[in-house]
Amino acid sequence: MQNQTTPNASIKCSVSNCAHHCEQSQHCCLSTIQVGTHEKNPTMCQCTDCESFKMR
């Protein structure tokens, strides 16, 4: 896992209340993330979730 202050330029993120969000940029600090869905048959981007999210 990357340092909490090192942005991963490959993962853009605007969720500032996530523990993995880089304060100085709109990026995630993790080296990888897990994307999943809460729908049986997702058809829109709103149906997907960042399963790496951790409340700050």
Contacts in CASP RR format, 6 or more apart in sequence:
PFRMAT RR
TARGET T0000
AUTHOR 0000-0000-0000
METHOD contacts of the structure
MODEL  1
MQNQTTPNASIKCSVSNCAHHCEQSQHCCLSTIQVGTHEKNPTMCQCTDC
ESFKMR
1 30 0 8 1.000
1 31 0 8 1.000
2 8 0 8 1.000
2 29 0 8 1.000
2 30 0 8 1.000
2 31 0 8 1.000
3 29 0 8 1.000
4 19 0 8 1.000
4 20 0 8 1.000
4 22 0 8 1.000
4 29 0 8 1.000
5 22 0 8 1.000
5 23 0 8 1.000
5 24 0 8 1.000
5 29 0 8 1.000
6 22 0 8 1.000
6 29 0 8 1.000
7 22 0 8 1.000
7 24 0 8 1.000
7 25 0 8 1.000
7 27 0 8 1.000
7 28 0 8 1.000
7 29 0 8 1.000
8 27 0 8 1.000
8 28 0 8 1.000
8 29 0 8 1.000
8 30 0 8 1.000
8 31 0 8 1.000
9 27 0 8 1.000
11 27 0 8 1.000
11 28 0 8 1.000
11 30 0 8 1.000
11 33 0 8 1.000
12 26 0 8 1.000
12 27 0 8 1.000
12 28 0 8 1.000
13 20 0 8 1.000
13 21 0 8 1.000
13 22 0 8 1.000
13 26 0 8 1.000
13 27 0 8 1.000
13 28 0 8 1.000
13 50 0 8 1.000
14 26 0 8 1.000
15 21 0 8 1.000
15 50 0 8 1.000
15 53 0 8 1.000
16 23 0 8 1.000
17 55 0 8 1.000
17 56 0 8 1.000
18 28 0 8 1.000
18 50 0 8 1.000
18 53 0 8 1.000
18 54 0 8 1.000
18 55 0 8 1.000
18 56 0 8 1.000
19 54 0 8 1.000
19 55 0 8 1.000
19 56 0 8 1.000
20 28 0 8 1.000
20 29 0 8 1.000
20 30 0 8 1.000
20 52 0 8 1.000
20 53 0 8 1.000
20 54 0 8 1.000
21 27 0 8 1.000
21 28 0 8 1.000
21 29 0 8 1.000
21 56 0 8 1.000
22 28 0 8 1.000
22 29 0 8 1.000
28 52 0 8 1.000
30 52 0 8 1.000
32 52 0 8 1.000
33 50 0 8 1.000
33 51 0 8 1.000
33 52 0 8 1.000
34 50 0 8 1.000
34 51 0 8 1.000
34 52 0 8 1.000
35 48 0 8 1.000
35 49 0 8 1.000
35 50 0 8 1.000
35 51 0 8 1.000
36 48 0 8 1.000
36 49 0 8 1.000
36 50 0 8 1.000
36 51 0 8 1.000
37 47 0 8 1.000
37 48 0 8 1.000
37 49 0 8 1.000
38 47 0 8 1.000
38 49 0 8 1.000
39 47 0 8 1.000
42 48 0 8 1.000
END
